Amino acid sequence: MTVKDNINKFYLFNGESYTLISISLCKFLYGFYTSAIGSLLVPIGAQFNISFKIQSIIFPFNYFGQIVIIFFAGYFADKLGKKFVHILMLVLLGIFAFIFNFADNFYLMLVLFFLLGLFGISINLIADAAVSDTFKNKKGFYLNIAHVFFGLGALTSPIVFNIIYGLTKNYTALFLILFILSVVIFIMIIFAKYPQVKDEKIMPSAITMLLKNKQFILICIFALLSAGSMHSISSWIPTLFQKNLNASSQIANYSLSFFWASVVAGRIATAFLSRKFDEYFLLKIMNALLFFVLAISYFLNNFILLIIDYIAYGFLIGGTFPLLVAFSAAISPKYSTTRLSMLFSFTAVGMLAVPAIVGVLAEYFLIYKVMAFTSIFFLIFIFIFNSKIKNPAHNLSNG
């Protein structure tokens, strides 16, 4: 028996609850790192005296690695085992998070953002696949629970940043916390029992089959646009409240925590709603509401009103991606790793492109005015959900 086989089969705790918590903590870690970028933009800009446009380069560096690695992560997770790859990625993320504490050069930081994004998305992708494999029934419910942990990590990061930065005036110290978290989760994962499933390798034929599925591609495009909109807001909230509305750095970062708290609440609510309503119905309703809530933000130039609007948006957008993961499984049940890899790659494109475009336009317009225009994404999909995307449950009942 090889080393990877010994790692994949070893466990001390057999319960599904321990497995769910351990795997979900991987999503907490990725949420913590992803949200940290929003808090870091202002101090990075101040230290290196760079504009919004140059700060936006961070997003392509962070998410390009995620697009590149996703299919490889899925392939190696199937080939070497999800648990083995999870442990490997946690080790690598921890090492480079530790190195970030000593980075004092903007270009070195860009390289580290690239590497941390690469390892972070791998951890996140495999977590979703492992939850999906563990809980064959009620995927929508359990995936939303797992994604709650992502939101909790994203919520915690700005609070920890305020504490660390207040004590040390060194924003890179946040990555020491990221290192410690990766070590703790690494230890927990070792003792967890991972699901043993028949391998479904990422094959060109499977990718081609999914690319020909128009409904699946539309869902991937919706994931791209909705994730781009969501991460534009989460990435630029600290900056817009400080630069556009003259809030203090602490209040701006706590506002980001409030936003992620609403995302967590939305995912919890969606998890329970998914027990009563199917994913298609929930996605249609949430999409329409998202358009109206985000469009209204264009007319709000008051801190209180704008944060209330963003909290309402966060509550609605929170459960969207877990529902998309579950809905994609209903559209195309086979080749789960390939399907998830494609869905995540589209999502990463949105997280790369939309916040970067917002940053470029923020040189000429107020950031929150620019972000309000991303409501057009949801307006387009109001019509697409009604005309192009069908409910798989209805197809089964009618066929």
C-alpha positions in Angstrom: 0.0 0.0 0.0 1.4 3.4 -1.0 1.8 6.5 1.1 -1.2 8.2 -0.5 -3.3 5.1 0.1 -2.3 5.1 3.8 -3.2 8.8 4.1 -6.5 8.5 2.2 -7.7 5.5 4.2 -6.5 6.6 7.7 -9.0 8.1 10.0 -9.9 8.3 13.7 -13.4 9.7 13.5 -15.9 7.8 11.5 -18.9 10.2 11.8 -20.2 12.2 8.9 -20.6 15.2 11.2 -16.8 15.3 11.9 -16.1 14.9 8.2 -18.5 17.7 7.3 -17.0 20.1 9.9 -13.4 19.3 8.9 -14.0 19.7 5.2 -16.1 22.8 5.7 -13.2 24.4 7.7 -11.3 24.2 4.5 -13.9 26.5 3.0 -13.6 28.7 6.1 -9.9 29.0 5.3 -10.5 30.0 1.7 -13.2 32.5 2.8 -10.8 34.0 5.3 -8.1 34.5 2.6 -10.5 35.7 -0.1 -12.1 38.4 2.2 -8.6 39.5 3.4 -7.9 40.9 -0.1 -10.6 43.6 0.4 -9.0 44.7 3.7 -5.5 44.7 2.3 -6.1 47.0 -0.7 -6.1 50.3 1.1 -2.8 49.7 3.1 -1.1 48.2 0.1 -2.1 51.2 -2.0 -0.8 53.5 0.7 2.5 51.7 1.2 3.4 51.5 -2.5 1.5 54.7 -3.5 -0.5 53.0 -6.3 -3.8 53.9 -7.8 -7.0 51.9 -7.9 -6.1 50.8 -11.4 -2.8 49.3 -10.3 -4.4 47.8 -7.1 -6.8 46.0 -9.5 -3.8 44.0 -10.8 -4.1 41.9 -7.6 -7.3 40.3 -8.8 -6.0 38.9 -12.1 -2.9 37.6 -10.3 -5.0 36.0 -7.5 -7.6 34.4 -9.7 -5.7 33.6 -12.9 -3.9 30.9 -10.9 -7.3 29.6 -9.8 -8.5 29.2 -13.4 -5.3 27.4 -14.4 -5.2 24.9 -11.4 -8.8 23.9 -11.2 -8.8 21.1 -13.8 -5.4 19.9 -12.5 -6.7 19.9 -8.9 -9.7 17.8 -10.0 -7.5 15.4 -11.9 -5.1 14.8 -9.1 -7.9 14.6 -6.5 -9.2 11.7 -8.5 -5.8 10.1 -9.2 -4.3 10.6 -5.7 -7.4 10.9 -3.5 -9.2 13.9 -2.3 -7.8 13.7 1.2 -4.2 13.4 0.1 -4.5 16.4 -2.2 -6.3 18.4 0.5 -3.4 17.8 2.9 -0.8 18.7 0.3 -2.6 21.9 -0.6 -3.0 22.9 3.0 0.7 22.4 3.6 1.7 24.5 0.5 -0.8 27.3 1.4 0.5 27.4 5.0 4.1 27.7 3.8 3.5 30.6 1.4 1.1 32.3 3.9 4.1 32.3 6.3 6.4 33.7 3.7 3.9 36.6 3.0 4.7 37.9 6.5 8.1 38.9 5.2 7.1 40.3 1.8 8.0 44.0 1.4 7.9 44.2 -2.4 4.7 44.7 -4.5 5.8 42.4 -7.2 6.7 39.7 -4.7 3.2 40.1 -3.2 1.7 39.6 -6.6 3.5 36.3 -7.0 2.4 35.2 -3.5 -1.2 36.2 -4.3 -1.0 34.0 -7.4 0.3 31.0 -5.4 -2.1 31.5 -2.5 -5.1 31.8 -4.9 -3.9 28.7 -6.7 -3.7 26.6 -3.5 -6.8 28.2 -1.9 -9.2 27.4 -4.8 -7.9 23.8 -4.9 -8.7 23.4 -1.2 -12.2 24.9 -1.8 -13.0 22.9 -4.9 -12.1 19.6 -3.3 -14.1 20.5 -0.2 -17.2 20.9 -2.4 -16.6 17.6 -4.2 -16.0 15.8 -0.9 -19.2 17.1 0.6 -21.1 16.2 -2.5 -19.7 12.7 -2.4 -20.4 12.3 1.3 -24.0 13.4 1.2 -25.7 11.8 -1.8 -29.1 13.1 -0.8 -30.0 16.7 0.0 -26.9 18.1 -1.7 -28.5 21.6 -1.7 -28.8 21.6 2.1 -25.4 20.2 2.9 -23.5 22.3 0.3 -25.2 25.4 1.7 -24.0 24.4 5.2 -20.5 23.9 3.9 -20.6 27.3 2.2 -21.8 28.9 5.5 -18.2 28.2 6.7 -16.8 30.1 3.7 -19.0 33.0 4.8 -17.9 32.7 8.4 -14.2 32.8 7.3 -14.9 35.8 5.1 -16.8 37.5 8.0 -14.0 36.8 10.5 -11.1 38.1 8.3 -11.9 41.9 8.5 -12.4 41.7 12.3 -9.1 39.9 12.7 -7.5 42.4 10.4 -8.7 45.4 12.5 -7.3 43.8 15.6 -4.0 42.8 14.1 -3.5 46.1 12.2 -4.5 48.1 15.3 -1.9 46.3 17.4 1.0 46.0 15.0 0.3 48.5 12.1 1.6 45.6 9.9 -1.1 44.4 7.5 1.0 41.3 6.4 0.7 39.9 10.0 -2.8 38.8 8.9 -1.0 36.0 6.9 0.4 34.7 10.2 -3.1 34.0 11.2 -3.7 32.3 7.9 -0.7 30.1 8.5 -1.9 29.1 12.0 -5.4 28.3 10.6 -3.9 26.1 7.9 -2.0 24.1 10.5 -5.1 23.6 12.7 -7.2 22.5 9.8 -4.4 20.3 8.5 -4.4 18.4 11.8 -8.2 18.0 11.8 -8.2 16.7 8.2 -5.7 14.0 9.0 -8.2 12.4 11.4 -11.3 12.7 9.1 -12.8 9.9 7.1 -13.1 10.9 3.5 -15.7 9.4 1.1 -14.4 6.6 -1.1 -16.0 6.9 -4.5 -15.3 5.5 -8.0 -12.9 7.8 -9.8 -14.3 10.0 -12.6 -11.2 11.4 -14.3 -11.3 14.7 -16.0 -11.5 13.6 -19.7 -11.8 15.7 -22.9 -14.9 13.8 -23.8 -16.6 14.7 -20.5 -15.7 18.4 -21.0 -16.9 18.3 -24.6 -20.2 16.8 -23.5 -20.7 19.5 -20.8 -19.8 22.2 -23.3 -22.6 21.0 -25.5 -25.1 21.2 -22.7 -26.6 24.7 -23.2 -28.4 24.7 -19.8 -25.1 23.8 -18.0 -23.2 26.6 -19.9 -25.9 29.1 -19.0 -25.6 28.1 -15.4 -21.8 28.5 -15.6 -22.2 32.0 -17.1 -24.6 32.9 -14.3 -22.0 31.7 -11.8 -19.4 33.9 -13.6 -21.5 37.0 -13.5 -23.0 36.6 -10.0 -19.6 35.7 -8.4 -18.0 38.7 -10.2 -20.7 41.0 -8.9 -20.5 39.6 -5.3 -16.7 39.7 -5.1 -16.6 43.2 -6.6 -18.6 44.4 -3.6 -16.7 42.3 -1.0 -13.3 43.3 -2.5 -14.1 47.1 -2.7 -16.3 47.7 0.3 -13.4 48.8 2.6 -12.0 51.1 -0.1 -15.3 52.6 -1.2 -16.4 53.5 2.3 -13.0 55.0 3.1 -12.4 56.8 -0.2 -16.0 57.6 -1.3 -17.8 58.1 2.0 -15.0 59.2 4.3 -15.5 56.3 6.8 -12.6 55.3 9.0 -10.6 52.1 8.1 -12.0 50.3 11.1 -15.6 51.1 10.3 -15.0 50.2 6.6 -13.6 46.8 7.5 -16.4 46.1 10.0 -18.8 46.9 7.2 -17.2 44.1 5.2 -17.8 41.8 8.1 -21.5 42.9 8.2 -21.7 42.1 4.5 -20.3 38.6 5.0 -22.5 38.1 8.0 -25.5 38.7 5.7 -24.0 36.1 3.3 -23.8 33.6 6.1 -27.4 34.3 7.2 -28.5 33.9 3.5 -26.8 30.6 3.2 -28.4 29.2 6.4 -31.8 30.4 5.2 -31.3 29.0 1.7 -30.2 25.6 3.2 -33.5 25.3 5.0 -35.5 26.7 2.1 -33.9 24.1 -0.2 -35.6 21.4 1.8 -39.0 22.7 0.7 -38.3 24.3 -2.7 -36.2 23.1 -5.6 -33.1 24.9 -6.7 -34.6 26.1 -10.0 -37.4 28.0 -8.2 -35.1 29.5 -5.6 -32.6 30.7 -8.2 -35.3 32.4 -10.2 -36.7 34.3 -7.2 -33.3 35.2 -5.8 -32.1 36.4 -9.2 -35.0 38.8 -9.7 -34.6 40.2 -6.2 -30.9 40.6 -6.6 -31.4 42.8 -9.7 -33.8 45.2 -7.8 -31.7 45.4 -4.6 -28.4 46.1 -6.4 -29.9 48.5 -8.9 -31.2 50.7 -6.0 -27.6 51.1 -4.6 -26.8 53.5 -7.5 -29.1 56.1 -5.9 -27.7 55.7 -2.3 -24.9 58.1 -1.3 -25.4 57.6 2.5 -23.3 55.2 4.5 -26.2 53.7 6.5 -28.5 53.3 3.5 -25.7 51.8 1.4 -24.6 49.2 4.0 -28.3 48.2 4.6 -28.6 47.7 0.8 -25.4 45.7 0.6 -26.5 43.5 3.6 -29.8 42.8 1.8 -27.8 41.9 -1.3 -25.5 39.7 0.7 -28.4 37.8 2.2 -29.8 37.1 -1.3 -26.5 36.3 -3.1 -25.4 34.1 -0.2 -27.2 30.9 -1.2 -26.8 31.4 -4.9 -23.6 29.5 -5.6 -24.4 26.4 -3.5 -27.7 26.2 -5.3 -25.9 26.5 -8.6 -23.6 23.5 -7.6 -26.7 21.5 -6.7 -28.6 22.6 -9.8 -25.7 21.7 -12.1 -25.8 18.1 -10.6 -29.5 17.9 -11.5 -28.7 19.0 -15.1 -25.7 16.7 -15.5 -25.4 14.1 -12.7 -22.3 12.4 -14.2 -18.6 13.4 -14.0 -19.0 15.4 -10.8 -15.3 16.4 -10.6 -15.3 17.7 -14.2 -18.6 19.5 -13.8 -17.4 21.2 -10.6 -14.1 22.1 -12.1 -15.8 23.8 -15.1 -18.3 25.6 -12.8 -15.4 26.8 -10.6 -13.3 27.9 -13.5 -16.2 30.1 -14.8 -16.6 31.5 -11.3 -12.9 32.3 -11.1 -13.1 34.2 -14.4 -15.8 36.4 -12.9 -13.9 36.9 -9.7 -10.8 37.9 -11.8 -12.5 40.1 -14.4 -15.4 42.0 -12.8 -13.5 43.4 -9.6 -10.6 44.4 -11.9 -12.9 46.2 -14.3 -14.6 48.0 -11.4 -11.2 49.1 -10.1 -10.2 50.6 -13.5 -13.6 52.4 -13.8 -13.2 53.7 -10.2 -10.4 56.0 -11.4 -13.2 58.0 -13.2 -16.5 57.2 -11.3 -17.5 56.5 -7.7 -16.9 52.8 -6.9 -20.4 52.1 -5.6 -21.9 53.7 -8.7 -19.9 51.4 -10.9 -20.8 48.3 -8.9 -24.5 49.1 -9.2 -24.2 48.5 -12.9 -23.4 44.9 -12.3 -27.2 44.6 -11.5 -27.5 44.3 -15.3 -26.2 40.7 -15.0 -29.2 39.7 -13.0 -31.6 41.6 -15.3 -30.3 39.6 -18.3 -30.9 36.3 -16.4 -34.4 37.2 -15.4 -35.2 36.6 -19.1 -32.9 33.7 -19.5 -34.4 31.8 -16.5 -37.8 32.2 -18.0 -37.0 31.3 -21.5 -33.7 29.3 -21.8 -33.2 27.4 -18.5 -35.7 24.6 -17.7 -36.4 22.8 -14.4 -34.8 19.3 -14.5 -37.4 18.1 -12.0 -40.2 19.0 -14.4 -38.4 17.2 -17.2 -38.2 14.0 -15.1 -41.9 14.2 -14.1 -43.0 14.8 -17.7 -40.6 12.3 -19.3 
